[in-house]
Amino acid sequence: MGKVIHAHLTKPIEGTRQRDWYFSSITAVYTVLTAEQVGASLGYLLHAGLSGNGTVITKRAIIKQSTLISGRRGSHVADGG
């Protein structure tokens, strides 16, 4: 299992209607979004307590870290995996 960072923008970025973005790390957020769009700097989010499925709410976004669950190849829920 890995982690996923979900950034939900309270207002979409100009030119797009997309409000939900998913990233593999906090650092990856800033390869697409700016600190202004997120409402927080990289340093702030790195120390804000997102680990352990935490949430940070800014004036511009809700940022959550969650566990990414992936299935094994050939496993099926119905037959117990």
N, CA, C and O atoms as a Maestro MAE file, in Angstrom:
{
 s_m_m2io_version
 :::
 2.0.0
}

f_m_ct {
 s_m_title
 :::
 protein
 m_atom[324] {
  # First column is atom index #
  i_m_mmod_type
  r_m_x_coord
  r_m_y_coord
  r_m_z_coord
  i_m_residue_number
  s_m_chain_name
  s_m_pdb_residue_name
  s_m_pdb_atom_name
  i_m_atomic_number
  :::
  1 25 0.835 -1.178 0.000 1 A "MET " " N  " 7
  2 3 0.000 0.000 0.000 1 A "MET " " CA " 6
  3 2 0.883 1.246 0.000 1 A "MET " " C  " 6
  4 15 1.937 1.281 0.634 1 A "MET " " O  " 8
  5 25 0.444 2.228 -0.699 2 A "GLY " " N  " 7
  6 3 1.160 3.491 -0.782 2 A "GLY " " CA " 6
  7 2 0.302 4.614 -0.244 2 A "GLY " " C  " 6
  8 15 -0.745 4.389 0.363 2 A "GLY " " O  " 8
  9 25 0.761 5.812 -0.479 3 A "LYS " " N  " 7
  10 3 -0.019 6.955 -0.034 3 A "LYS " " CA " 6
  11 2 -0.452 7.776 -1.234 3 A "LYS " " C  " 6
  12 15 0.160 7.716 -2.300 3 A "LYS " " O  " 8
  13 25 -1.511 8.541 -1.048 4 A "VAL " " N  " 7
  14 3 -1.994 9.442 -2.082 4 A "VAL " " CA " 6
  15 2 -2.321 10.773 -1.408 4 A "VAL " " C  " 6
  16 15 -2.896 10.810 -0.321 4 A "VAL " " O  " 8
  17 25 -1.948 11.852 -2.069 5 A "ILE " " N  " 7
  18 3 -2.261 13.192 -1.596 5 A "ILE " " CA " 6
  19 2 -3.381 13.723 -2.478 5 A "ILE " " C  " 6
  20 15 -3.237 13.809 -3.698 5 A "ILE " " O  " 8
  21 25 -4.491 14.075 -1.854 6 A "HIS " " N  " 7
  22 3 -5.652 14.612 -2.576 6 A "HIS " " CA " 6
  23 2 -5.733 16.104 -2.276 6 A "HIS " " C  " 6
  24 15 -5.867 16.505 -1.120 6 A "HIS " " O  " 8
  25 25 -5.653 16.913 -3.312 7 A "ALA " " N  " 7
  26 3 -5.801 18.364 -3.165 7 A "ALA " " CA " 6
  27 2 -7.125 18.762 -3.805 7 A "ALA " " C  " 6
  28 15 -7.303 18.627 -5.016 7 A "ALA " " O  " 8
  29 25 -8.042 19.248 -2.993 8 A "HIS " " N  " 7
  30 3 -9.328 19.736 -3.488 8 A "HIS " " CA " 6
  31 2 -9.300 21.255 -3.408 8 A "HIS " " C  " 6
  32 15 -9.264 21.827 -2.319 8 A "HIS " " O  " 8
  33 25 -9.318 21.902 -4.565 9 A "LEU " " N  " 7
  34 3 -9.276 23.362 -4.617 9 A "LEU " " CA " 6
  35 2 -10.681 23.916 -4.420 9 A "LEU " " C  " 6
  36 15 -11.633 23.416 -5.020 9 A "LEU " " O  " 8
  37 25 -10.819 24.935 -3.593 10 A "THR " " N  " 7
  38 3 -12.130 25.528 -3.360 10 A "THR " " CA " 6
  39 2 -12.605 26.321 -4.576 10 A "THR " " C  " 6
  40 15 -13.805 26.521 -4.762 10 A "THR " " O  " 8
  41 25 -11.660 26.772 -5.402 11 A "LYS " " N  " 7
  42 3 -11.972 27.427 -6.668 11 A "LYS " " CA " 6
  43 2 -11.083 26.804 -7.727 11 A "LYS " " C  " 6
  44 15 -9.888 26.622 -7.493 11 A "LYS " " O  " 8
  45 25 -11.638 26.470 -8.895 12 A "PRO " " N  " 7
  46 3 -10.799 25.866 -9.929 12 A "PRO " " CA " 6
  47 2 -9.757 26.853 -10.465 12 A "PRO " " C  " 6
  48 15 -9.921 28.068 -10.358 12 A "PRO " " O  " 8
  49 25 -8.717 26.321 -11.026 13 A "ILE " " N  " 7
  50 3 -7.683 27.131 -11.659 13 A "ILE " " CA " 6
  51 2 -8.272 27.720 -12.944 13 A "ILE " " C  " 6
  52 15 -9.013 27.048 -13.660 13 A "ILE " " O  " 8
  53 25 -7.939 28.962 -13.222 14 A "GLU " " N  " 7
  54 3 -8.440 29.619 -14.431 14 A "GLU " " CA " 6
  55 2 -8.095 28.787 -15.656 14 A "GLU " " C  " 6
  56 15 -6.954 28.360 -15.834 14 A "GLU " " O  " 8
  57 25 -9.093 28.563 -16.494 15 A "GLY " " N  " 7
  58 3 -8.885 27.790 -17.712 15 A "GLY " " CA " 6
  59 2 -9.235 26.320 -17.574 15 A "GLY " " C  " 6
  60 15 -9.194 25.582 -18.559 15 A "GLY " " O  " 8
  61 25 -9.583 25.874 -16.355 16 A "THR " " N  " 7
  62 3 -9.975 24.488 -16.143 16 A "THR " " CA " 6
  63 2 -11.106 24.438 -15.117 16 A "THR " " C  " 6
  64 15 -11.234 25.325 -14.273 16 A "THR " " O  " 8
  65 25 -11.902 23.417 -15.200 17 A "ARG " " N  " 7
  66 3 -12.976 23.237 -14.219 17 A "ARG " " CA " 6
  67 2 -12.561 22.248 -13.137 17 A "ARG " " C  " 6
  68 15 -13.291 22.025 -12.170 17 A "ARG " " O  " 8
  69 25 -11.396 21.666 -13.309 18 A "GLN " " N  " 7
  70 3 -10.922 20.638 -12.380 18 A "GLN " " CA " 6
  71 2 -10.636 21.224 -10.998 18 A "GLN " " C  " 6
  72 15 -9.935 22.228 -10.872 18 A "GLN " " O  " 8
  73 25 -11.184 20.590 -9.972 19 A "ARG " " N  " 7
  74 3 -10.947 21.014 -8.598 19 A "ARG " " CA " 6
  75 2 -10.206 19.959 -7.785 19 A "ARG " " C  " 6
  76 15 -9.612 20.274 -6.754 19 A "ARG " " O  " 8
  77 25 -10.235 18.712 -8.241 20 A "ASP " " N  " 7
  78 3 -9.609 17.614 -7.503 20 A "ASP " " CA " 6
  79 2 -8.375 17.113 -8.227 20 A "ASP " " C  " 6
  80 15 -8.410 16.794 -9.415 20 A "ASP " " O  " 8
  81 25 -7.281 17.052 -7.477 21 A "TRP " " N  " 7
  82 3 -5.993 16.630 -8.011 21 A "TRP " " CA " 6
  83 2 -5.429 15.566 -7.075 21 A "TRP " " C  " 6
  84 15 -5.605 15.654 -5.859 21 A "TRP " " O  " 8
  85 25 -4.758 14.567 -7.629 22 A "TYR " " N  " 7
  86 3 -4.208 13.458 -6.845 22 A "TYR " " CA " 6
  87 2 -2.721 13.317 -7.151 22 A "TYR " " C  " 6
  88 15 -2.303 13.341 -8.308 22 A "TYR " " O  " 8
  89 25 -1.934 13.168 -6.089 23 A "PHE " " N  " 7
  90 3 -0.483 13.135 -6.213 23 A "PHE " " CA " 6
  91 2 0.112 11.998 -5.385 23 A "PHE " " C  " 6
  92 15 -0.515 11.502 -4.450 23 A "PHE " " O  " 8
  93 25 1.320 11.598 -5.739 24 A "SER " " N  " 7
  94 3 2.003 10.530 -5.017 24 A "SER " " CA " 6
  95 2 2.792 11.040 -3.820 24 A "SER " " C  " 6
  96 15 3.223 10.249 -2.982 24 A "SER " " O  " 8
  97 25 2.984 12.350 -3.731 25 A "SER " " N  " 7
  98 3 3.729 12.923 -2.604 25 A "SER " " CA " 6
  99 2 3.362 14.394 -2.451 25 A "SER " " C  " 6
  100 15 2.785 14.999 -3.355 25 A "SER " " O  " 8
  101 25 3.698 14.957 -1.307 26 A "ILE " " N  " 7
  102 3 3.459 16.385 -1.081 26 A "ILE " " CA " 6
  103 2 4.286 17.209 -2.053 26 A "ILE " " C  " 6
  104 15 3.807 18.206 -2.593 26 A "ILE " " O  " 8
  105 25 5.514 16.800 -2.272 27 A "THR " " N  " 7
  106 3 6.393 17.519 -3.202 27 A "THR " " CA " 6
  107 2 5.802 17.542 -4.611 27 A "THR " " C  " 6
  108 15 5.928 18.543 -5.316 27 A "THR " " O  " 8
  109 25 5.165 16.459 -5.024 28 A "ALA " " N  " 7
  110 3 4.582 16.378 -6.366 28 A "ALA " " CA " 6
  111 2 3.450 17.388 -6.562 28 A "ALA " " C  " 6
  112 15 3.191 17.813 -7.688 28 A "ALA " " O  " 8
  113 25 2.785 17.770 -5.493 29 A "VAL " " N  " 7
  114 3 1.711 18.771 -5.583 29 A "VAL " " CA " 6
  115 2 2.243 20.029 -6.252 29 A "VAL " " C  " 6
  116 15 1.569 20.628 -7.090 29 A "VAL " " O  " 8
  117 25 3.449 20.424 -5.881 30 A "TYR " " N  " 7
  118 3 4.015 21.688 -6.353 30 A "TYR " " CA " 6
  119 2 4.661 21.593 -7.736 30 A "TYR " " C  " 6
  120 15 5.217 22.574 -8.230 30 A "TYR " " O  " 8
  121 25 4.590 20.406 -8.367 31 A "THR " " N  " 7
  122 3 5.012 20.300 -9.764 31 A "THR " " CA " 6
  123 2 3.877 20.716 -10.689 31 A "THR " " C  " 6
  124 15 4.101 20.996 -11.866 31 A "THR " " O  " 8
  125 25 2.644 20.756 -10.150 32 A "VAL " " N  " 7
  126 3 1.470 21.122 -10.938 32 A "VAL " " CA " 6
  127 2 0.828 22.402 -10.415 32 A "VAL " " C  " 6
  128 15 0.459 23.282 -11.194 32 A "VAL " " O  " 8
  129 25 0.699 22.502 -9.107 33 A "LEU " " N  " 7
  130 3 0.029 23.637 -8.479 33 A "LEU " " CA " 6
  131 2 1.044 24.564 -7.824 33 A "LEU " " C  " 6
  132 15 2.136 24.135 -7.452 33 A "LEU " " O  " 8
  133 25 0.685 25.822 -7.687 34 A "THR " " N  " 7
  134 3 1.552 26.783 -7.023 34 A "THR " " CA " 6
  135 2 1.145 26.912 -5.551 34 A "THR " " C  " 6
  136 15 0.048 26.511 -5.163 34 A "THR " " O  " 8
  137 25 2.028 27.468 -4.754 35 A "ALA " " N  " 7
  138 3 1.719 27.716 -3.342 35 A "ALA " " CA " 6
  139 2 0.509 28.642 -3.224 35 A "ALA " " C  " 6
  140 15 -0.291 28.499 -2.300 35 A "ALA " " O  " 8
  141 25 0.373 29.572 -4.135 36 A "GLU " " N  " 7
  142 3 -0.776 30.480 -4.117 36 A "GLU " " CA " 6
  143 2 -2.083 29.727 -4.385 36 A "GLU " " C  " 6
  144 15 -3.097 29.993 -3.739 36 A "GLU " " O  " 8
  145 25 -2.060 28.795 -5.328 37 A "GLN " " N  " 7
  146 3 -3.261 28.024 -5.643 37 A "GLN " " CA " 6
  147 2 -3.663 27.090 -4.497 37 A "GLN " " C  " 6
  148 15 -4.849 26.864 -4.258 37 A "GLN " " O  " 8
  149 25 -2.670 26.555 -3.796 38 A "VAL " " N  " 7
  150 3 -2.910 25.645 -2.675 38 A "VAL " " CA " 6
  151 2 -3.225 26.412 -1.395 38 A "VAL " " C  " 6
  152 15 -3.969 25.934 -0.539 38 A "VAL " " O  " 8
  153 25 -2.656 27.590 -1.277 39 A "GLY " " N  " 7
  154 3 -2.840 28.382 -0.067 39 A "GLY " " CA " 6
  155 2 -1.858 28.036 1.021 39 A "GLY " " C  " 6
  156 15 -2.069 28.387 2.182 39 A "GLY " " O  " 8
  157 25 -0.779 27.348 0.666 40 A "ALA " " N  " 7
  158 3 0.255 26.963 1.631 40 A "ALA " " CA " 6
  159 2 1.545 26.646 0.882 40 A "ALA " " C  " 6
  160 15 1.517 26.212 -0.270 40 A "ALA " " O  " 8
  161 25 2.656 26.865 1.541 41 A "SER " " N  " 7
  162 3 3.953 26.556 0.933 41 A "SER " " CA " 6
  163 2 4.275 25.078 1.099 41 A "SER " " C  " 6
  164 15 3.658 24.386 1.909 41 A "SER " " O  " 8
  165 25 5.237 24.601 0.332 42 A "LEU " " N  " 7
  166 3 5.708 23.228 0.454 42 A "LEU " " CA " 6
  167 2 6.178 22.949 1.877 42 A "LEU " " C  " 6
  168 15 5.812 21.931 2.464 42 A "LEU " " O  " 8
  169 25 6.980 23.839 2.426 43 A "GLY " " N  " 7
  170 3 7.488 23.656 3.783 43 A "GLY " " CA " 6
  171 2 6.374 23.526 4.809 43 A "GLY " " C  " 6
  172 15 6.464 22.722 5.737 43 A "GLY " " O  " 8
  173 25 5.333 24.312 4.639 44 A "TYR " " N  " 7
  174 3 4.204 24.249 5.566 44 A "TYR " " CA " 6
  175 2 3.540 22.871 5.507 44 A "TYR " " C  " 6
  176 15 3.303 22.244 6.540 44 A "TYR " " O  " 8
  177 25 3.242 22.406 4.293 45 A "LEU " " N  " 7
  178 3 2.573 21.104 4.174 45 A "LEU " " CA " 6
  179 2 3.452 19.957 4.657 45 A "LEU " " C  " 6
  180 15 2.949 18.989 5.227 45 A "LEU " " O  " 8
  181 25 4.756 20.058 4.434 46 A "LEU " " N  " 7
  182 3 5.652 18.993 4.886 46 A "LEU " " CA " 6
  183 2 5.645 18.850 6.403 46 A "LEU " " C  " 6
  184 15 5.918 17.768 6.922 46 A "LEU " " O  " 8
  185 25 5.336 19.926 7.119 47 A "HIS " " N  " 7
  186 3 5.361 19.898 8.584 47 A "HIS " " CA " 6
  187 2 3.974 20.045 9.209 47 A "HIS " " C  " 6
  188 15 3.861 20.249 10.417 47 A "HIS " " O  " 8
  189 25 2.922 19.943 8.399 48 A "ALA " " N  " 7
  190 3 1.569 20.233 8.881 48 A "ALA " " CA " 6
  191 2 0.836 19.024 9.456 48 A "ALA " " C  " 6
  192 15 -0.298 19.163 9.913 48 A "ALA " " O  " 8
  193 25 1.442 17.862 9.445 49 A "GLY " " N  " 7
  194 3 0.789 16.699 10.029 49 A "GLY " " CA " 6
  195 2 -0.111 15.940 9.086 49 A "GLY " " C  " 6
  196 15 -1.141 15.418 9.513 49 A "GLY " " O  " 8
  197 25 0.242 15.861 7.815 50 A "LEU " " N  " 7
  198 3 -0.560 15.088 6.872 50 A "LEU " " CA " 6
  199 2 -0.373 13.587 7.039 50 A "LEU " " C  " 6
  200 15 -1.260 12.812 6.685 50 A "LEU " " O  " 8
  201 25 0.781 13.163 7.580 51 A "SER " " N  " 7
  202 3 1.014 11.731 7.742 51 A "SER " " CA " 6
  203 2 -0.032 11.138 8.673 51 A "SER " " C  " 6
  204 15 -0.576 11.833 9.531 51 A "SER " " O  " 8
  205 25 -0.310 9.856 8.502 52 A "GLY " " N  " 7
  206 3 -1.338 9.218 9.305 52 A "GLY " " CA " 6
  207 2 -2.734 9.620 8.882 52 A "GLY " " C  " 6
  208 15 -3.643 9.720 9.706 52 A "GLY " " O  " 8
  209 25 -2.899 9.853 7.575 53 A "ASN " " N  " 7
  210 3 -4.198 10.226 7.001 53 A "ASN " " CA " 6
  211 2 -4.721 11.555 7.530 53 A "ASN " " C  " 6
  212 15 -5.910 11.696 7.815 53 A "ASN " " O  " 8
  213 25 -3.825 12.523 7.658 54 A "GLY " " N  " 7
  214 3 -4.199 13.847 8.148 54 A "GLY " " CA " 6
  215 2 -4.797 14.723 7.064 54 A "GLY " " C  " 6
  216 15 -4.759 14.395 5.878 54 A "GLY " " O  " 8
  217 25 -5.354 15.852 7.502 55 A "THR " " N  " 7
  218 3 -5.983 16.818 6.606 55 A "THR " " CA " 6
  219 2 -5.523 18.225 6.971 55 A "THR " " C  " 6
  220 15 -5.423 18.565 8.150 55 A "THR " " O  " 8
  221 25 -5.247 19.035 5.963 56 A "VAL " " N  " 7
  222 3 -4.920 20.445 6.152 56 A "VAL " " CA " 6
  223 2 -5.923 21.251 5.336 56 A "VAL " " C  " 6
  224 15 -6.136 20.982 4.154 56 A "VAL " " O  " 8
  225 25 -6.533 22.237 5.976 57 A "ILE " " N  " 7
  226 3 -7.492 23.098 5.291 57 A "ILE " " CA " 6
  227 2 -6.917 24.505 5.228 57 A "ILE " " C  " 6
  228 15 -6.557 25.089 6.250 57 A "ILE " " O  " 8
  229 25 -6.836 25.040 4.016 58 A "THR " " N  " 7
  230 3 -6.387 26.414 3.817 58 A "THR " " CA " 6
  231 2 -7.561 27.213 3.250 58 A "THR " " C  " 6
  232 15 -8.645 26.667 3.042 58 A "THR " " O  " 8
  233 25 -7.344 28.495 3.002 59 A "LYS " " N  " 7
  234 3 -8.388 29.319 2.407 59 A "LYS " " CA " 6
  235 2 -8.675 28.925 0.960 59 A "LYS " " C  " 6
  236 15 -9.715 29.286 0.410 59 A "LYS " " O  " 8
  237 25 -7.751 28.185 0.346 60 A "ARG " " N  " 7
  238 3 -7.889 27.857 -1.070 60 A "ARG " " CA " 6
  239 2 -8.041 26.370 -1.373 60 A "ARG " " C  " 6
  240 15 -8.407 26.002 -2.490 60 A "ARG " " O  " 8
  241 25 -7.763 25.508 -0.387 61 A "ALA " " N  " 7
  242 3 -7.779 24.070 -0.680 61 A "ALA " " CA " 6
  243 2 -7.957 23.231 0.578 61 A "ALA " " C  " 6
  244 15 -7.738 23.691 1.699 61 A "ALA " " O  " 8
  245 25 -8.359 21.993 0.355 62 A "ILE " " N  " 7
  246 3 -8.364 20.968 1.389 62 A "ILE " " CA " 6
  247 2 -7.391 19.905 0.899 62 A "ILE " " C  " 6
  248 15 -7.581 19.328 -0.172 62 A "ILE " " O  " 8
  249 25 -6.355 19.648 1.678 63 A "ILE " " N  " 7
  250 3 -5.323 18.696 1.294 63 A "ILE " " CA " 6
  251 2 -5.367 17.540 2.273 63 A "ILE " " C  " 6
  252 15 -5.292 17.739 3.485 63 A "ILE " " O  " 8
  253 25 -5.490 16.320 1.741 64 A "LYS " " N  " 7
  254 3 -5.579 15.126 2.574 64 A "LYS " " CA " 6
  255 2 -4.551 14.110 2.126 64 A "LYS " " C  " 6
  256 15 -4.264 13.983 0.936 64 A "LYS " " O  " 8
  257 25 -4.007 13.396 3.073 65 A "GLN " " N  " 7
  258 3 -3.164 12.250 2.750 65 A "GLN " " CA " 6
  259 2 -3.926 11.004 3.151 65 A "GLN " " C  " 6
  260 15 -4.426 10.911 4.273 65 A "GLN " " O  " 8
  261 25 -4.019 10.047 2.243 66 A "SER " " N  " 7
  262 3 -4.733 8.801 2.503 66 A "SER " " CA " 6
  263 2 -3.897 7.624 2.042 66 A "SER " " C  " 6
  264 15 -2.896 7.784 1.344 66 A "SER " " O  " 8
  265 25 -4.321 6.450 2.442 67 A "THR " " N  " 7
  266 3 -3.663 5.219 2.018 67 A "THR " " CA " 6
  267 2 -4.257 4.768 0.697 67 A "THR " " C  " 6
  268 15 -5.476 4.686 0.545 67 A "THR " " O  " 8
  269 25 -3.389 4.477 -0.251 68 A "LEU " " N  " 7
  270 3 -3.814 3.977 -1.550 68 A "LEU " " CA " 6
  271 2 -3.828 2.456 -1.480 68 A "LEU " " C  " 6
  272 15 -2.802 1.827 -1.226 68 A "LEU " " O  " 8
  273 25 -4.979 1.884 -1.705 69 A "ILE " " N  " 7
  274 3 -5.131 0.432 -1.643 69 A "ILE " " CA " 6
  275 2 -5.131 -0.102 -3.064 69 A "ILE " " C  " 6
  276 15 -5.893 0.361 -3.914 69 A "ILE " " O  " 8
  277 25 -4.285 -1.063 -3.311 70 A "SER " " N  " 7
  278 3 -4.254 -1.670 -4.640 70 A "SER " " CA " 6
  279 2 -4.410 -3.173 -4.495 70 A "SER " " C  " 6
  280 15 -3.932 -3.768 -3.529 70 A "SER " " O  " 8
  281 25 -5.075 -3.772 -5.451 71 A "GLY " " N  " 7
  282 3 -5.304 -5.208 -5.419 71 A "GLY " " CA " 6
  283 2 -4.147 -5.972 -6.020 71 A "GLY " " C  " 6
  284 15 -3.346 -5.438 -6.787 71 A "GLY " " O  " 8
  285 25 -4.084 -7.224 -5.656 72 A "ARG " " N  " 7
  286 3 -3.079 -8.108 -6.252 72 A "ARG " " CA " 6
  287 2 -3.627 -8.644 -7.560 72 A "ARG " " C  " 6
  288 15 -4.839 -8.789 -7.720 72 A "ARG " " O  " 8
  289 25 -2.753 -8.933 -8.479 73 A "ARG " " N  " 7
  290 3 -3.187 -9.510 -9.747 73 A "ARG " " CA " 6
  291 2 -3.794 -10.890 -9.502 73 A "ARG " " C  " 6
  292 15 -3.261 -11.703 -8.747 73 A "ARG " " O  " 8
  293 25 -4.901 -11.121 -10.151 74 A "GLY " " N  " 7
  294 3 -5.543 -12.420 -10.051 74 A "GLY " " CA " 6
  295 2 -6.360 -12.635 -8.797 74 A "GLY " " C  " 6
  296 15 -6.973 -13.691 -8.642 74 A "GLY " " O  " 8
  297 25 -6.388 -11.655 -7.885 75 A "SER " " N  " 7
  298 3 -7.184 -11.828 -6.676 75 A "SER " " CA " 6
  299 2 -8.595 -11.320 -6.915 75 A "SER " " C  " 6
  300 15 -8.815 -10.374 -7.672 75 A "SER " " O  " 8
  301 25 -9.514 -11.946 -6.277 76 A "HIS " " N  " 7
  302 3 -10.919 -11.566 -6.422 76 A "HIS " " CA " 6
  303 2 -11.531 -11.452 -5.051 76 A "HIS " " C  " 6
  304 15 -11.315 -12.307 -4.192 76 A "HIS " " O  " 8
  305 25 -12.288 -10.406 -4.842 77 A "VAL " " N  " 7
  306 3 -12.939 -10.179 -3.554 77 A "VAL " " CA " 6
  307 2 -13.915 -11.314 -3.261 77 A "VAL " " C  " 6
  308 15 -13.983 -11.792 -2.128 77 A "VAL " " O  " 8
  309 25 -14.663 -11.746 -4.260 78 A "ALA " " N  " 7
  310 3 -15.711 -12.738 -4.061 78 A "ALA " " CA " 6
  311 2 -15.171 -14.071 -3.545 78 A "ALA " " C  " 6
  312 15 -15.848 -14.751 -2.774 78 A "ALA " " O  " 8
  313 25 -13.943 -14.459 -3.967 79 A "ASP " " N  " 7
  314 3 -13.427 -15.743 -3.516 79 A "ASP " " CA " 6
  315 2 -12.351 -15.590 -2.460 79 A "ASP " " C  " 6
  316 15 -11.534 -16.490 -2.267 79 A "ASP " " O  " 8
  317 25 -12.345 -14.442 -1.766 80 A "GLY " " N  " 7
  318 3 -11.451 -14.275 -0.636 80 A "GLY " " CA " 6
  319 2 -10.032 -13.893 -0.970 80 A "GLY " " C  " 6
  320 15 -9.182 -13.861 -0.080 80 A "GLY " " O  " 8
  321 25 -9.746 -13.600 -2.231 81 A "GLY " " N  " 7
  322 3 -8.459 -13.066 -2.607 81 A "GLY " " CA " 6
  323 2 -7.429 -14.063 -2.839 81 A "GLY " " C  " 6
  324 15 -6.294 -13.715 -3.165 81 A "GLY " " O  " 8
  :::
 }
 m_bond[323] {
  # First column is bond index #
  i_m_from
  i_m_to
  i_m_order
  :::
  1 1 2 1
  2 2 3 1
  3 3 4 2
  4 3 5 1
  5 5 6 1
  6 6 7 1
  7 7 8 2
  8 7 9 1
  9 9 10 1
  10 10 11 1
  11 11 12 2
  12 11 13 1
  13 13 14 1
  14 14 15 1
  15 15 16 2
  16 15 17 1
  17 17 18 1
  18 18 19 1
  19 19 20 2
  20 19 21 1
  21 21 22 1
  22 22 23 1
  23 23 24 2
  24 23 25 1
  25 25 26 1
  26 26 27 1
  27 27 28 2
  28 27 29 1
  29 29 30 1
  30 30 31 1
  31 31 32 2
  32 31 33 1
  33 33 34 1
  34 34 35 1
  35 35 36 2
  36 35 37 1
  37 37 38 1
  38 38 39 1
  39 39 40 2
  40 39 41 1
  41 41 42 1
  42 42 43 1
  43 43 44 2
  44 43 45 1
  45 45 46 1
  46 46 47 1
  47 47 48 2
  48 47 49 1
  49 49 50 1
  50 50 51 1
  51 51 52 2
  52 51 53 1
  53 53 54 1
  54 54 55 1
  55 55 56 2
  56 55 57 1
  57 57 58 1
  58 58 59 1
  59 59 60 2
  60 59 61 1
  61 61 62 1
  62 62 63 1
  63 63 64 2
  64 63 65 1
  65 65 66 1
  66 66 67 1
  67 67 68 2
  68 67 69 1
  69 69 70 1
  70 70 71 1
  71 71 72 2
  72 71 73 1
  73 73 74 1
  74 74 75 1
  75 75 76 2
  76 75 77 1
  77 77 78 1
  78 78 79 1
  79 79 80 2
  80 79 81 1
  81 81 82 1
  82 82 83 1
  83 83 84 2
  84 83 85 1
  85 85 86 1
  86 86 87 1
  87 87 88 2
  88 87 89 1
  89 89 90 1
  90 90 91 1
  91 91 92 2
  92 91 93 1
  93 93 94 1
  94 94 95 1
  95 95 96 2
  96 95 97 1
  97 97 98 1
  98 98 99 1
  99 99 100 2
  100 99 101 1
  101 101 102 1
  102 102 103 1
  103 103 104 2
  104 103 105 1
  105 105 106 1
  106 106 107 1
  107 107 108 2
  108 107 109 1
  109 109 110 1
  110 110 111 1
  111 111 112 2
  112 111 113 1
  113 113 114 1
  114 114 115 1
  115 115 116 2
  116 115 117 1
  117 117 118 1
  118 118 119 1
  119 119 120 2
  120 119 121 1
  121 121 122 1
  122 122 123 1
  123 123 124 2
  124 123 125 1
  125 125 126 1
  126 126 127 1
  127 127 128 2
  128 127 129 1
  129 129 130 1
  130 130 131 1
  131 131 132 2
  132 131 133 1
  133 133 134 1
  134 134 135 1
  135 135 136 2
  136 135 137 1
  137 137 138 1
  138 138 139 1
  139 139 140 2
  140 139 141 1
  141 141 142 1
  142 142 143 1
  143 143 144 2
  144 143 145 1
  145 145 146 1
  146 146 147 1
  147 147 148 2
  148 147 149 1
  149 149 150 1
  150 150 151 1
  151 151 152 2
  152 151 153 1
  153 153 154 1
  154 154 155 1
  155 155 156 2
  156 155 157 1
  157 157 158 1
  158 158 159 1
  159 159 160 2
  160 159 161 1
  161 161 162 1
  162 162 163 1
  163 163 164 2
  164 163 165 1
  165 165 166 1
  166 166 167 1
  167 167 168 2
  168 167 169 1
  169 169 170 1
  170 170 171 1
  171 171 172 2
  172 171 173 1
  173 173 174 1
  174 174 175 1
  175 175 176 2
  176 175 177 1
  177 177 178 1
  178 178 179 1
  179 179 180 2
  180 179 181 1
  181 181 182 1
  182 182 183 1
  183 183 184 2
  184 183 185 1
  185 185 186 1
  186 186 187 1
  187 187 188 2
  188 187 189 1
  189 189 190 1
  190 190 191 1
  191 191 192 2
  192 191 193 1
  193 193 194 1
  194 194 195 1
  195 195 196 2
  196 195 197 1
  197 197 198 1
  198 198 199 1
  199 199 200 2
  200 199 201 1
  201 201 202 1
  202 202 203 1
  203 203 204 2
  204 203 205 1
  205 205 206 1
  206 206 207 1
  207 207 208 2
  208 207 209 1
  209 209 210 1
  210 210 211 1
  211 211 212 2
  212 211 213 1
  213 213 214 1
  214 214 215 1
  215 215 216 2
  216 215 217 1
  217 217 218 1
  218 218 219 1
  219 219 220 2
  220 219 221 1
  221 221 222 1
  222 222 223 1
  223 223 224 2
  224 223 225 1
  225 225 226 1
  226 226 227 1
  227 227 228 2
  228 227 229 1
  229 229 230 1
  230 230 231 1
  231 231 232 2
  232 231 233 1
  233 233 234 1
  234 234 235 1
  235 235 236 2
  236 235 237 1
  237 237 238 1
  238 238 239 1
  239 239 240 2
  240 239 241 1
  241 241 242 1
  242 242 243 1
  243 243 244 2
  244 243 245 1
  245 245 246 1
  246 246 247 1
  247 247 248 2
  248 247 249 1
  249 249 250 1
  250 250 251 1
  251 251 252 2
  252 251 253 1
  253 253 254 1
  254 254 255 1
  255 255 256 2
  256 255 257 1
  257 257 258 1
  258 258 259 1
  259 259 260 2
  260 259 261 1
  261 261 262 1
  262 262 263 1
  263 263 264 2
  264 263 265 1
  265 265 266 1
  266 266 267 1
  267 267 268 2
  268 267 269 1
  269 269 270 1
  270 270 271 1
  271 271 272 2
  272 271 273 1
  273 273 274 1
  274 274 275 1
  275 275 276 2
  276 275 277 1
  277 277 278 1
  278 278 279 1
  279 279 280 2
  280 279 281 1
  281 281 282 1
  282 282 283 1
  283 283 284 2
  284 283 285 1
  285 285 286 1
  286 286 287 1
  287 287 288 2
  288 287 289 1
  289 289 290 1
  290 290 291 1
  291 291 292 2
  292 291 293 1
  293 293 294 1
  294 294 295 1
  295 295 296 2
  296 295 297 1
  297 297 298 1
  298 298 299 1
  299 299 300 2
  300 299 301 1
  301 301 302 1
  302 302 303 1
  303 303 304 2
  304 303 305 1
  305 305 306 1
  306 306 307 1
  307 307 308 2
  308 307 309 1
  309 309 310 1
  310 310 311 1
  311 311 312 2
  312 311 313 1
  313 313 314 1
  314 314 315 1
  315 315 316 2
  316 315 317 1
  317 317 318 1
  318 318 319 1
  319 319 320 2
  320 319 321 1
  321 321 322 1
  322 322 323 1
  323 323 324 2
  :::
 }
}
